[in-house]
Amino acid sequence: MPLEFLALPPTRAFHKIEEDLKTLEPGLSLAPYKAMTPKKLHEAIRKLKERREARLMEQTYGVWLKSPEFAKTRLLEEALVFLYEHKAQRQRNERLVPGYAYYSRVKQFGSKLTGYKAIYVEGREPRWQPFTENVAIAKAKTVMSFGEAEDFARIYVELADGTNGPLDEVRVDHLTEASLPALADIEEYCDQRWAGPWPWELPAPYKLRTIIEDNREMRKNAITEMQAQFRALIRRLDEDEMDKYEVITQMSDISDKVERMIQEIGRIMGEGLMALKTNATVSMGDEASHMIDQNLGNSLNRAAEVLTDLLTGLKRTTEALEKGDMSGGDMGDTGDMGDTGMGGEPGGDQGDMGDMGDMGDMGDMGGDAGSLADVELGGGDDTERLKKKA
């Protein structure tokens, strides 16, 4: 039985194996694995184990001892096991705060923060939504939320100057429309009052990322199930119903095209529009970004709604034709749009569309990857950091 007190911590063991792998294959990067949630790491470990066992079965006894590929696969599997143990322990210790905003893939361009955030509320599905915000305003909101009454008085009453006249009511534009000198003073004050990293500088909790990942998979499965129903319907048609077969086949082709259009719009709104707004902000100012958001964002939302209605109508019409019910398949009644994978209500914001557009790796395989330090929550003395009151 190994002595537990002599065993390396999971993070140090991972580092050691990572160096061994780089010796075997210079330039090898484990960054994508570091950005995975524990759930995805567990799946990656399972696949590596299956690959290793398959090679053992295919080769004669002992041949694998001389195989560099086998050695790399075995080392990578061990490294991911240590990484999984570290992340699983962290996830067990994580506690999501209702009403708190969590951030992912945040970058700073000058005085602007851009990235994704999700607000966790118990009983509601969290979504990654794109955001762009002034650094000083983001810091002010954080300090006022978790600080004392004097912090609010200092920031909102004494420093902010966005509203002319008496402050007879609290208005967000008094802060967001403050002058540049006022914002500079506000940011300086916030830096003095806040100890440690800001919320957007920390990696997103694994619990939250797992919840969002599971919800995204459910929406993807809904579309996959719809496609399977079309294919099963076609298989059930016999040779005596060729005319009906041709109609169903055409509807299936249309459905596939509509689905691809919905996914493409999601990618445009999730990544393309976000990059366009960021570039417009940097080169032309906030007004250009706002105009792009208003003109293109709303139009893309409407296009997504129309295509979603069409996809639902195709499903209902096909079901009606299969049953021989010529009165069914009402295109006007779209039912629950959530089943289409678009995740939102008519007229919803484009943040939900961004989540649809990044179905493969949003929040998991993107940012938050670099060195193993990015995987950890970070240390340091948090005794002087402002805490949220109970």
KAKA-V984309 format. One record per helix or strand of 3 or more residues. SS is the DSSP state (~ for helix, > for strand). FROM is the first residue (numbers start at 1). TO is the last residue. Records with the same first field share a line. If there is no record, write none. Layout:
SS->FROM-TO, FROM-TO
This chain:
~->4-6, 10-24, 31-34, 38-58, 63-66, 68-93, 135-146, 149-159, 173-176, 180-193, 199-201, 206-236, 239-284, 286-323, 337-340, 350-357, 372-374
>->100-109, 112-120, 129-134
